[in-house]
């Protein structure tokens, strides 16, 4: 497969997944903002949301002060930066259009329709009227894209690069959410992560819902929600779809399908990262320090993305 074609497929999937992840983060912040909390804690929550996507500096350059409405608009609809939901869905559609002949008609029409409906959502002020409903629509369109892709695409290199982009983006996002939210819990409680307060249940339940893991948590643990178990579920559970381990399993499986003899180093790098997660224990991770562990993990994910770009795709600009 031509590297440019693979590049468009890879980024089509990453941008679609990124739009969904941003919608999930914003939706959970809208829900947690309804909980009783100080103005300072509420502002820290919104700043943390900006920080997850590395948008704090860009936001501060545009706005004199932080308000929930401005953060929502900036991260959902603002096209002046590439990480907003609107920008991601546009980029996904443009990448799909560039390789229209490689995709099935159903996959192309799904991406195109999503973009056209996005314009209607903006024109009819659906976002301002009900942000949560808008976020549900974004998640639904992402789910539809994945379902149509898996249900209609030939299982060849095109599909493998699409899935590779999805899983790599998902691993990055889950790690960012965990890192920022655990720090947020520590700041709110005024103590180290792991100590409970009266709002713990609602805080951690909202985080679980942000990655569609609340029902899964109840099924796996059938007990009170604790920070250590949340971390364990979202990091080390292979059967939790959005966990770090499940995401890295998807990366390794799809990377192995497109890797030839000349690219063993990249697969080996991904395999080592996967093995470290597979054989890790949450107690050891927490003892080492969750923030340090996740910071190192995110550095490795960034390096893995660069390696994939250099060896298979169109290399990222320096």
C-alpha positions, 0 to 999 in steps of 0.5 A: 500500500502507498504510504500516502494512502495508509497515512490518510486511513490512519489519520481518518481513524485517529481524528474520528476517535479524537472527536469522540474522546473530546465529546466524552471528556466535555460531557463528563465535565458538564455532569461533574459541574452539577456536583456541589463544589467550590468555584476554584475546584470547578475552574480547575476541572475545566482547566484540566479538561483543556490540559488533557488536549494541550489547549490551555495556552491556546485558550488563554491567548483567546480568552481573558478569563475562563468560563464553562461556556467558552471552554465548551465552545472552544473545544467543540466548535472552534475551528482556529485549532485542530483539536476541536470536535468540529476540526477533527470531524472535518479532518476525518472527512477530508482524509476519507475523501482523499482515499475514497476509492479505498473505502467502501461506499458505506464508510465514505457516506458515513464520514460525509454525512457526519460532516454535513450533519455537523453543519446542521447542528451548528446552524440550528444552534443544537450545541448551545441548546443542549451540549450533552445531546450534541456530545451523544450525537458525536459518540453515536457517529463515531460508533457508526463509523467503526461499525460500518468500517468493520462490517463492510471493509475487506480485512486487508492493509487498509482496515489494519491501518484504520484500526491502528489509528483508532487504538493508538489514539484511544491509548493516548486519550485514556492515559491522559484522562487518568493522569489528569483526573487522578491529579484532580481528585488529589487537589479536591481532596487535599490529599493523595489519590486513594483517600475518599471523601463524600463526593468520591462516588460521583467523581469516579463514577463520572470518570468511568462513564466518560469511557463507558466503563461504569457498568463494566466496573459494577460487573467486574468488582460489584463493590464500592468505587475506589480510585485504585480499582478505577486505575486497574480497570482503565489500565490493566484489564484486557477485556475492558475495551478502552483500557490501556492494555486493550488499546495496546493489544489492538495496536500490536495486533494490527501493526503485526499485520502490516509489518514486514521484515524491515520494520521489526524494530517498531513492532518490537517497541510496541510489543515491549510496551504491551508486555509491560502493561500485560504483566504489571500490577496496579499495586506496583504502579501506584507504589511507583507513582501513577503520574510518573508511570502515565507520563512515561507511557504517554512519551512511549505512545508519542514515540510509537506514533512517530515510528509508525509515521516514519516507517509506514506513513508520511513522516510528520513535519519536524 
